[in-house]
Amino acid sequence: MDSFIELSVKKEFKDITIKDITTEAMINRATFYYHFKDIYDLLEKVLSDVLLVNLNYDTYEINELNEEAFVCIFTAITNFQKSLSNRCHRGYEDTISRIIRDQLEVIFYNMLLKQHNMKEDEALRITTVILSWGIYGASVEWKRVGMKVSPEDFIKPAIPFLLSKTEFRSEI
């Protein structure tokens, strides 16, 4: 995995071969295939590990879903996406987005379980899906509008609405 990361600094993913990886890692092909099904399996595992390290590093001390947690998570996601923008071909955006959302679901679920002192709950699972897709979608929007403001400045105006328990009622 380290060799793959090193190679990705020098080459685009589409140009990296298993031979490149095995040569860089000083292993044979059989060893590679013992650990990974193919190069796409390696890509997925590397991206998952890198993202998880970034997210856990930024949120490991935060035990509740508050403004600080949202800012840390959003910043980690946008930093992860920026680091990939030069390395990964556009065709892998679905894989990357799935990895991001899956990792976010785990983090949000664990934070909400702790915060509300709950056991596993289906409503909580649905909430984590909504939060993970929403944060991922906001990061895509931040990138789409040209990253003109910092991730913190982009997400902060939305946080009061994310944390609000106010019921919005339409007037008849």
C-alpha positions in Angstrom: 0.0 0.0 0.0 2.9 2.4 0.8 4.4 1.7 -2.6 1.1 2.4 -4.3 0.9 5.7 -2.5 4.4 6.6 -3.5 3.7 5.7 -7.1 0.5 7.8 -7.1 2.6 10.8 -6.4 4.6 10.2 -9.6 1.8 8.8 -11.9 -1.9 9.0 -12.5 -3.8 5.9 -11.2 -4.7 4.8 -14.8 -0.9 4.6 -15.6 0.1 2.5 -12.5 0.5 -1.2 -13.2 0.7 -4.1 -10.8 4.3 -4.6 -12.1 5.1 -1.1 -11.0 3.7 -1.7 -7.6 5.4 -5.1 -7.1 8.7 -3.6 -8.3 8.4 -0.6 -6.0 7.4 -2.8 -3.0 10.1 -5.5 -3.9 7.5 -8.3 -3.8 6.3 -10.8 -6.3 2.9 -10.8 -8.0 1.7 -13.8 -5.9 2.2 -11.7 -2.8 0.2 -8.8 -4.3 -2.7 -11.1 -5.2 -2.6 -12.8 -1.8 -3.6 -9.4 -0.3 -5.6 -7.8 -3.1 -8.0 -9.0 -5.8 -6.7 -6.5 -8.3 -5.5 -2.9 -8.5 -9.0 -1.5 -7.9 -9.2 -3.5 -4.7 -5.9 -1.9 -3.7 -7.1 1.5 -4.6 -10.2 1.1 -2.5 -8.3 -0.1 0.5 -5.7 2.6 0.3 -8.4 5.3 0.0 -10.4 3.9 2.9 -7.3 3.8 5.1 -6.1 7.3 4.2 -9.6 8.8 4.7 -10.1 6.9 8.0 -6.7 8.1 9.3 -7.6 11.7 8.3 -11.1 11.6 9.9 -10.0 9.8 13.1 -7.1 12.1 13.6 -9.4 15.2 13.3 -12.3 13.8 15.3 -10.8 11.3 17.8 -11.2 13.7 20.8 -14.7 15.0 19.8 -17.3 12.9 21.5 -20.4 14.7 20.4 -21.8 16.0 17.1 -21.3 19.8 17.6 -20.0 22.7 15.5 -16.4 21.6 16.1 -17.1 18.1 14.9 -18.9 19.3 11.7 -16.0 21.7 10.9 -13.4 19.0 11.5 -15.2 16.4 9.5 -15.9 18.7 6.6 -12.4 20.0 6.5 -11.0 16.4 6.5 -13.3 15.5 3.7 -12.4 18.5 1.6 -8.7 18.0 2.2 -9.0 14.4 1.2 -10.8 15.3 -2.0 -8.2 18.0 -2.8 -5.3 15.6 -2.3 -7.0 13.1 -4.7 -8.0 15.6 -7.4 -4.5 15.5 -9.0 -4.1 11.7 -8.6 -7.3 10.0 -9.5 -9.0 9.8 -12.9 -12.6 11.1 -12.9 -13.9 7.6 -13.6 -13.2 6.7 -10.0 -15.4 9.3 -8.4 -18.1 6.8 -7.6 -15.7 4.6 -5.7 -14.3 7.6 -3.8 -17.7 9.0 -2.9 -18.9 5.6 -1.6 -15.7 5.3 0.5 -16.2 8.8 1.9 -19.9 8.2 2.7 -19.3 4.8 4.3 -16.6 6.2 6.6 -18.8 9.2 7.5 -21.7 6.9 8.4 -19.5 5.0 10.9 -18.2 8.1 12.5 -21.6 9.8 12.7 -23.2 6.7 14.0 -20.6 6.2 16.8 -20.8 9.9 17.8 -24.6 9.9 18.0 -24.6 6.7 19.9 -22.3 8.2 22.5 -24.0 11.6 22.5 -27.5 10.2 23.1 -26.4 7.2 25.3 -28.3 4.9 23.0 -28.1 1.3 21.8 -28.3 0.5 18.1 -31.3 2.1 16.5 -32.7 2.2 13.0 -33.7 5.9 13.2 -30.1 6.6 14.1 -28.8 4.7 11.1 -31.1 6.6 8.8 -29.9 9.9 10.4 -26.3 8.9 9.8 -27.0 8.2 6.1 -28.6 11.6 5.7 -25.7 13.3 7.5 -23.0 11.4 5.5 -24.7 12.1 2.2 -25.3 15.7 3.2 -21.7 16.4 4.2 -20.3 14.6 1.2 -22.7 16.6 -1.0 -21.6 19.9 0.6 -18.0 19.0 -0.1 -18.8 18.3 -3.8 -20.6 21.7 -3.9 -17.6 23.4 -2.3 -15.4 22.0 -5.0 -17.9 22.8 -7.8 -18.1 26.4 -6.8 -14.4 26.7 -7.1 -13.2 26.4 -3.5 -13.4 30.2 -3.2 -13.7 30.1 0.6 -12.1 27.9 3.2 -13.9 24.7 4.1 -14.6 26.2 7.5 -16.2 29.3 6.1 -18.2 27.3 3.7 -19.8 24.9 6.3 -20.2 27.2 9.3 -23.3 29.1 8.1 -25.1 25.7 7.8 -24.2 24.3 11.2 -26.9 26.1 13.2 -29.5 24.4 11.0 -27.8 21.1 11.3 -27.8 21.4 15.1 -31.2 23.0 15.4 -34.1 21.3 17.1 -36.5 23.9 15.9 -39.5 22.7 14.0 -40.2 24.5 10.8 -43.9 24.9 10.2 -45.5 26.2 7.0 -48.2 28.8 7.5 -51.5 28.2 5.9 
